[in-house]
Amino acid sequence: MDMEKREYRSHGSSAHYCAALAIAFLLHYLLTPAEVAHGQGSMPADQIRAVAGGLCAFVAGLGAVRENGFYRLVPPLMLLSAWILLTNWPPASWYVLASLAFVWFGAVIAAGLVRGSLRPLLLRSLDFLLAAWLISFAVQFALYIGWGIVIDVHQIFHPYSEARISSGWDDGLLRMTGVHIEPGTYSNWVYGLVFLRGLARRRFFDFFSVVAIASTLLTFSFWGILSASIYLFAACMSSLSVMRSGTLAKLLAIAVVLAGTYTFVADLGVDEVAEYLYQRSTMGDSSGDSKLRAYDGFLREFDEVLVLGKPLDHDFCQGCESPQDAGVLLNSIILLGLPVSLAVFGVAGYTAYAIGRLPGLLAYLPLLFGKFYVYEPILWLIFCTCILTVWVLMESSRRLPKHLPSFSSILPGR
């Protein structure tokens, strides 16, 4: 009992919070994409992500080195690494080396996040990181709405990069990005971080997560609006399934606030907002053009990726601006091959269902169409956390007394 009290006090100490803030700072630079702005020289943005990832992996590894979790990831990750090298030989491209590094960084961090002596510290760092992303967006949005001041928060944290704060419609509201480079990037990365946090805590829906997801609606990103709607619907399902009327009331309150915010920021120009969203849904912009060309390239090359994928720098959409806009699952099938993609995304979906049943699976679906590059660290951190979480839950169920329900009783087909 005394040991538990000392551990509890250490988790609430100032040193614990300072360490969590430091890890959150490193995680931000590992997970957040940035680009070299025009005239800013040749600052190696991806190299900074690699250094931050190495430091995070080192810290997480200190708490996970004595656990079996990481070592269980080694065989499948060795196979995945061999697969990537096989399809990208010789591995001269930076994308190949970065992808392998990010995969292994994700494995080590996930091992510490799922089980290890530093698990509480890493969980707290995820909370701090999500709070920082949310606060940066809220401050930027409030300054613009209240005083017309536009601050590039992304450039404050990434001086060599520049955010793409764009107008949603003619003479309409500017689309804020928070600490990220684009409005859509904010929506995708916040969703990914919320899902990762839900995996690590084995609880997908809480008030903090709902507020973070709701903020993505204010980016006026079509993907963000669609994914947030799915998530909020799943959260309502989860609340109703356990009859938590208080949680449902909070969700309804957030919906009312968002409805009022939309009316305010659009200056009663609801028709303009609806027209803008309609134009985005018809894929009439550059993002839509990239999607259409990527879909065409996918259908054209599908028979070539039934076993092996293509090199990571392969252009399958005929020079389109952003092939990742077509969805990470499609990109993964092209670049990693169908077998690897189905295995990785299948395990993630299986884990989401095991933790959250149908609402958890619904919350997972938007990630299939997330605008991530295949080598993004946040993606592999999610996948590795999914694999280890399944192992932990299965081990826990074996140690339960026979009269208690086991983990296997909630698995599909049981």
Secondary structure, DSSP 8 states (H G I E B T S, - for coil): -HHHHHHHHHHTSHHHHHHHHHHHHHHHHHH------TTS----HHHHHHHHHHHHHHHHHHHHTTSSHHHHHHHHHHHHHHHHHHHT-S--SHHHHHHHHHHHHHHHHHHHHHSSTTHHHHHHHHHHHHHHHHHHHHHHHHHHHHH-----HHHHH-TT-----EESSTT--EE--TTSSSHHHHHHHHHHHHHHHHHHHT----HHHHHHHHHGGGGT-HHHHHHHHHHHHHHHHHHHHTT-HHHHHHHHHHHHHHHHHHHHHTTT-HHHHHHHHHHHHTT-SHHHHHHHHHHHHHHHHGGGSSSS---TT---SSS-S-GGGG-HHHHHHHHH-HHHHHHHHHHHHHHHHHHHHHHHHHHHHHHHT----TT-HHHHHHHHHHHHHHHHHHHHHHTS-TTS--GGGGSTT-
